Amino acid sequence: MSTEVPSKIKSNIKLSQHSNGLVPLTIYHQNVRGLRGKANELLSQLHPNFPHIMCFSEHHMNHLELQQTFIDNYKLGVSYCRILYEKRGVCIFVQEGLRYVKINMENQCKDKDFEVCAFKIYLNIKFACIIAIYRAPTGNFELSISKLDTILRKLYYCYN
């Protein structure tokens, strides 16, 4: 699935440090309700301010389909695809050239109740954890909150 951006709107976005020492980071999230065939439309809506990171919920794809999804200037950073049910899932695309490390969240995922993926991105001398989460309206709300609390605590204590 090719979604190459025409050369006239390609953008080389880099994390550059401002004079105050802060690093601007742009993150975009969209519940796409099916990513298949929508990447060009998404990029055209974002032009000319392309984000560094794009988080999608309800991508409706399996791992192979996601790996074969091409979004110009981005790579698939992390993803979760449902195991027992069709559709849904979460994924994060990262602008090429940004440094990141995947955070394994598979053991926290439960189809419909709590679907999550995450990575740690390096911002010059600092880092940030980026998390994409989805819970189906019919999912178990209490379980979802409990799992969210668990991963936030784990991330806080691991990285502080």
C-alpha positions as CSV (number, residue, x, y, z in Angstrom):
1,M,0.0,0.0,0.0
2,S,2.0,3.0,-1.2
3,T,1.1,6.4,0.1
4,E,4.0,8.4,-1.3
5,V,3.7,12.2,-0.7
6,P,4.2,14.2,-3.9
7,S,7.7,15.8,-3.9
8,K,6.2,19.3,-3.8
9,I,4.8,18.7,-0.3
10,K,7.5,16.5,1.2
11,S,8.8,17.8,4.4
12,N,12.0,17.1,6.3
13,I,10.9,17.6,9.8
14,K,13.6,17.4,12.4
15,L,13.6,17.8,16.2
16,S,15.5,21.0,16.5
17,Q,16.4,22.7,19.7
18,H,15.0,26.1,20.3
19,S,17.0,28.9,21.9
20,N,15.4,28.2,25.3
21,G,16.7,24.6,25.2
22,L,13.2,23.0,24.6
23,V,12.6,20.5,21.8
24,P,9.3,20.8,20.0
25,L,7.6,17.5,19.3
26,T,4.4,17.2,17.3
27,I,2.2,14.2,17.9
28,Y,-1.0,13.5,16.0
29,H,-3.7,11.0,17.1
30,Q,-6.6,9.9,15.0
31,N,-9.2,7.2,15.4
32,V,-9.1,6.2,11.7
33,R,-11.7,3.5,11.8
34,G,-9.6,1.6,9.2
35,L,-6.2,2.8,8.0
36,R,-6.3,0.8,4.7
37,G,-6.2,3.3,1.8
38,K,-6.4,6.4,4.0
39,A,-2.8,7.4,4.5
40,N,-2.6,9.8,1.5
41,E,-5.8,11.5,2.7
42,L,-4.4,11.9,6.2
43,L,-1.1,13.3,5.0
44,S,-2.8,15.8,2.7
45,Q,-4.9,17.0,5.6
46,L,-1.8,17.5,7.7
47,H,0.2,19.4,5.0
48,P,2.3,21.4,5.5
49,N,2.6,20.7,9.3
50,F,3.5,17.1,9.3
51,P,3.8,15.7,12.9
52,H,6.8,13.8,14.2
53,I,4.6,11.0,15.5
54,M,1.3,9.7,14.2
55,C,-0.8,7.5,16.6
56,F,-3.8,5.6,15.1
57,S,-6.5,3.7,16.9
58,E,-8.9,1.3,15.2
59,H,-6.5,0.7,12.3
60,H,-8.4,-2.6,11.4
61,M,-5.3,-4.3,10.1
62,N,-3.2,-7.4,11.0
63,H,0.6,-7.2,11.6
64,L,1.5,-8.1,8.0
65,E,-0.8,-5.4,6.5
66,L,0.6,-2.8,8.9
67,Q,4.2,-3.7,8.0
68,Q,3.4,-3.3,4.4
69,T,1.7,0.1,4.8
70,F,4.0,2.8,3.5
71,I,3.6,6.3,4.7
72,D,6.3,8.6,3.1
73,N,8.9,9.8,5.6
74,Y,7.5,7.6,8.4
75,K,8.1,4.0,9.6
76,L,5.9,1.8,11.7
77,G,7.3,2.2,15.2
78,V,5.0,-0.1,17.3
79,S,1.6,-1.7,17.0
80,Y,-1.0,-4.0,18.5
81,C,-3.3,-6.1,16.5
82,R,-6.2,-8.0,17.9
83,I,-5.7,-11.7,18.4
84,L,-9.2,-13.1,18.9
85,Y,-11.4,-10.5,17.1
86,E,-11.2,-8.7,13.8
87,K,-10.5,-5.0,13.2
88,R,-9.5,-2.4,15.8
89,G,-5.9,-2.3,17.2
90,V,-3.5,0.6,17.7
91,C,-0.3,1.7,16.0
92,I,2.3,4.5,16.0
93,F,4.2,5.7,13.0
94,V,7.4,7.6,13.6
95,Q,9.1,10.1,11.4
96,E,12.2,8.5,9.8
97,G,15.4,9.5,11.5
98,L,14.0,9.8,15.0
99,R,15.6,7.6,17.7
100,Y,13.2,5.4,19.7
101,V,13.0,2.1,21.5
102,K,9.9,-0.1,21.6
103,I,8.3,-0.8,25.0
104,N,6.8,-4.3,25.2
105,M,3.1,-3.9,26.2
106,E,1.8,-7.2,24.8
107,N,1.3,-8.7,28.3
108,Q,-1.0,-5.7,29.2
109,C,-3.3,-6.1,26.1
110,K,-6.7,-7.7,26.1
111,D,-8.8,-7.5,23.0
112,K,-11.7,-5.0,23.4
113,D,-10.8,-4.1,27.0
114,F,-7.3,-2.6,26.6
115,E,-5.3,-2.4,23.4
116,V,-2.0,-0.6,23.8
117,C,1.4,0.0,22.2
118,A,4.3,2.3,23.3
119,F,7.8,3.4,22.7
120,K,10.4,5.7,24.3
121,I,11.6,8.4,22.0
122,Y,14.9,10.3,22.5
123,L,14.7,14.1,22.4
124,N,18.3,15.2,22.4
125,I,19.3,14.7,26.1
126,K,15.8,13.9,27.2
127,F,13.2,11.2,26.3
128,A,9.5,10.8,26.4
129,C,7.2,7.7,26.4
130,I,4.5,7.7,23.7
131,I,1.5,5.5,24.3
132,A,-1.5,4.7,22.0
133,I,-4.5,3.1,23.7
134,Y,-7.9,1.9,22.6
135,R,-10.8,0.5,24.5
136,A,-13.9,-0.7,22.8
137,P,-17.2,0.9,24.0
138,T,-18.3,-2.6,25.1
139,G,-14.9,-3.3,26.8
140,N,-14.5,-3.7,30.5
141,F,-13.9,-0.1,31.8
142,E,-12.6,-1.1,35.3
143,L,-10.1,-3.5,33.8
144,S,-9.0,-0.8,31.3
145,I,-8.4,1.8,34.1
146,S,-6.5,-0.8,36.2
147,K,-4.2,-1.7,33.3
148,L,-3.7,2.0,32.5
149,D,-2.7,2.6,36.1
150,T,-0.3,-0.4,36.0
151,I,1.5,0.7,32.9
152,L,1.7,4.4,34.0
153,R,3.2,3.4,37.3
154,K,5.6,1.0,35.6
155,L,6.8,3.6,33.2
156,Y,7.1,6.2,35.9
157,Y,9.3,4.0,38.1
158,C,11.3,2.6,35.3
159,Y,12.3,5.9,33.8
160,N,12.5,8.2,36.9
